Amino acid sequence: MTDSKQLFAKAKELIPGGVNSPVRACLSVQTDPLFIARGEGPFIYSEEGRRYIDYVLSWGPLILGHLHPEVKKALLETLEKGTSFGAPCALEIELAELIVDAIPGIEMVRMVNSGTEATMSAVRLARGYTKRKKIVKFIGCYHGHADSFLASAGSGVATLSIPGTPGIPEETVAHTLLAEYNDLDQVEDLFKRYGDDIAAVIVEPVAGNMGVILPEEGFLQGLRELTFRYGSLLIFDEVITGFRVDYRGAQGYFGIEPDLTCLGKIIGGGLPVGAYGGKKQIMEHIAPCGPVYQAGTLSGNPLAMSAGIATLKVLQTSDYKLLAEQTKKLALSLKEILEKKGLDVQVNTISSMFTLFFTDKPVKNFSQAKACEQEIFASFYRQMRKQGVYLAPSAFETSFNSFVHTEQEWQETLRAAEALEF
Ligand code: KE4
């Protein structure tokens, strides 16, 4: 019988860092990753056969938990007919229709295979449609690993960028402008300086990559007004929040309609699916009906489509309000337990997303998130995992609840927290 330790050692010989996505290596929480053998409902099972209550849920896609019966049934039925044809199929229309009917800002949508492809394509479309070069993004927001997003703040904050990683030429991020999340003044200042060359503002309407950070009152509306005023597009990156915050996305929840929306995760039901969509007059600029090129071998493949369709159909009648109440109760109960152990804890939560920040101050942007006690988070993560609770292995990620977690799992989670020692 192989165990996670042996598998990790083997994986590191063949795969950079032994993982196919960096955060899975658990470096920031100073422990080795578990190798997962299977998932079922709210649980995952390590290669050692140990059961964990899963609050990562594949980083968001599995709002219906692992192997939901409807998703499994749809996948098996589709599998009988094949996996991918590289040609149009009816299932692509079915998922497109579900998305167009659900998301207020989407009149037309293009399927891709990841969130990164969705955001990368949306920015290319915005630049092609407006014939402008610059984009505004927010420090701490993550939109996938396309070059123009991997930019770090240069001198000062609201400024031009410098490459955030080797391998990206300065010229590539020269048109990426940065501002602090929730700071409208900085965005207004960027528009005053570069407004007529800003193609788009791209934002996570609820930030999920700094831990959960909520938009302050007026922030999203302010972005909507600024982009209207300067003829730029507003892009909501709803790869996490789409069908997570609300069936209508964060844009439906907050009542703010962007020009373009990026989706991923939940719309694939655990298979690789991303999508970007928006007003027809903008989307019709995408090849082959327009000049802006974008393509993908497996885009819209029937197997992935079927998992997404089955997921959204179940979500259509799921009680988001109840799940939000259950999530808030869990997060606040965890805060109370940890505070009794003498820790400073802030909770940011919305719908089925939550993050515990170890600090005595509110967390409203990346600088404040970075100032939290990351060592305490790492200890919290390691001890909870030892007790059978599987959280995201980073202080800058979101924990996700699901429609298949029950009171039993939440009570078990709280009992695990009661046993922690700091
Ligand atoms: P992917 O290319 O990983 O499918 O999606 C990129 C992306 C785009 N936009 C947002 C708001 C995202 O959160 C993501 C990806 N999320 C991370 C975790 N927060 C995925 C986990 C990982 O990188 O392994």
Boltz pocket constraint, residues with backbone or C-beta under 6 A from the ligand:
constraints:
  - pocket:
      binder: B
      contacts: [[A, 21], [A, 22], [A, 23], [A, 24], [A, 59], [A, 113], [A, 114], [A, 115], [A, 116], [A, 117], [A, 119], [A, 142], [A, 143], [A, 144], [A, 145], [A, 204], [A, 208], [A, 209], [A, 237], [A, 238], [A, 239], [A, 240], [A, 264], [A, 265], [A, 274], [A, 396], [A, 397]]
      max_distance: 6.0
